[in-house]
Amino acid sequence: MLNKPAGILSTVLDERGRKTVIDILPLKYRGIGLHPVGRLDKDSTGLLLLTNDGDFTYKLTHPRFECEKEYLVQVEGRLSSDEVRALERGVELEYGMTHGAVVKSIKSSPPFNYSVTLHEGRKRQVRRMFAALGYRVMALKRVREGSVVLEGLGEGCARELSAGEVGKLTSG
C-alpha cells in the first residue's frame, strides 16, 4: 500500500514523462510488475494498493464484489440534507446513476468536511458526484479500501500488506 501524494499519476508508465506511483516506490518494489489496484486522480491523495496479482486486482475493482472505498472530501460550504440524501440515493451522471454513497459530516480531519464511502470506483466519481450538486471538491483523500485503513503511513511512503490484510480483502 502507498500513501499517494498529490501530483503523482496512478499508473505504471506515463508517455509524457510525468511522475508515477512506481517512480516513488522504494527500489525493492520496482521491477516486480506492480500495478495500481484502481486509480486515484493526479490531484487526489491517500491509500492506493499496488499488486502484481490479477485476481487480487479483479476482486477489489469489479463492482460485483462491492469493495468499499472511503474518502475524505473538502468542499466549500455545507451540503443541505436534500443534497446528502441525493448522494445517498445515487446521482445521475453522464453514464447513468451511481450507486448510493454513505455520507457523513466530519470535523475531526481538517480541512476535510465530509466522509464518503462508495463501493464502486468510476473515473473521478466522487468529484463528479459533488459537481452534479454544484460543489467543487477542493481536496480528496482515500483513507480506506475494504478493511485496510491508511493510518500511520506518511505521505509518499509504502508498506507491504500483512497476510491477514490480504486475506480479509480477498475473502469478502
TAKACOR-V523259 format. One record per backbone hydrogen bond with DSSP energy under -0.5 kcal/mol. NH is the residue of the N-H (numbers start at 0). CO is the residue of the C=O. E is the energy in kcal/mol with one decimal. If there is no record, write none. Layout:
NH/CO/E ; NH/CO/E
This chain:
1/47/-2.5 ; 2/156/-2.5 ; 3/1/-1.0 ; 3/45/-2.9 ; 6/41/-2.9 ; 7/4/-1.0 ; 7/41/-0.6 ; 8/18/-2.5 ; 9/39/-0.5 ; 10/8/-1.6 ; 14/12/-0.5 ; 16/13/-2.0 ; 20/8/-1.9 ; 20/10/-0.6 ; 21/10/-0.8 ; 23/19/-0.9 ; 24/20/-0.6 ; 24/21/-0.9 ; 28/25/-2.3 ; 29/26/-1.6 ; 31/28/-0.6 ; 34/50/-2.4 ; 36/48/-3.1 ; 37/35/-1.0 ; 43/40/-1.5 ; 44/139/-2.5 ; 45/3/-2.0 ; 46/141/-2.6 ; 47/1/-2.1 ; 50/34/-2.3 ; 53/51/-0.6 ; 56/52/-2.1 ; 57/53/-2.5 ; 58/54/-2.5 ; 59/55/-1.5 ; 60/56/-1.7 ; 61/57/-2.5 ; 64/61/-1.9 ; 65/62/-1.3 ; 67/65/-0.5 ; 68/117/-3.0 ; 69/143/-2.4 ; 70/115/-2.9 ; 71/140/-3.1 ; 72/113/-3.0 ; 73/138/-2.6 ; 74/72/-0.5 ; 75/135/-0.6 ; 83/79/-2.2 ; 84/80/-2.2 ; 85/81/-2.0 ; 86/82/-2.1 ; 87/83/-2.2 ; 88/84/-1.9 ; 89/85/-2.0 ; 92/90/-0.6 ; 92/95/-2.6 ; 95/92/-2.1 ; 97/90/-1.9 ; 100/86/-1.9 ; 101/116/-2.2 ; 102/100/-0.6 ; 103/114/-2.6 ; 105/112/-1.8 ; 111/108/-2.0 ; 112/72/-2.3 ; 113/72/-1.8 ; 114/103/-2.8 ; 115/70/-2.7 ; 116/101/-2.4 ; 117/68/-2.6 ; 124/121/-2.1 ; 127/123/-2.5 ; 128/124/-2.7 ; 129/125/-2.2 ; 130/126/-2.3 ; 131/127/-2.0 ; 132/128/-0.6 ; 132/129/-1.1 ; 133/130/-1.7 ; 134/129/-2.5 ; 136/134/-0.5 ; 137/73/-3.0 ; 137/135/-0.6 ; 138/73/-1.1 ; 140/71/-2.3 ; 141/44/-2.4 ; 142/69/-2.8 ; 143/69/-1.4 ; 144/147/-2.4 ; 145/67/-3.5 ; 147/144/-2.2 ; 148/146/-0.5 ; 149/142/-2.8 ; 150/148/-1.3 ; 153/151/-0.6 ; 155/2/-3.8 ; 156/153/-2.3 ; 158/0/-2.2 ; 165/161/-2.3 ; 166/162/-2.5 ; 167/163/-2.3 ; 168/164/-2.1 ; 169/165/-2.2 ; 170/166/-1.4 ; 171/167/-0.8
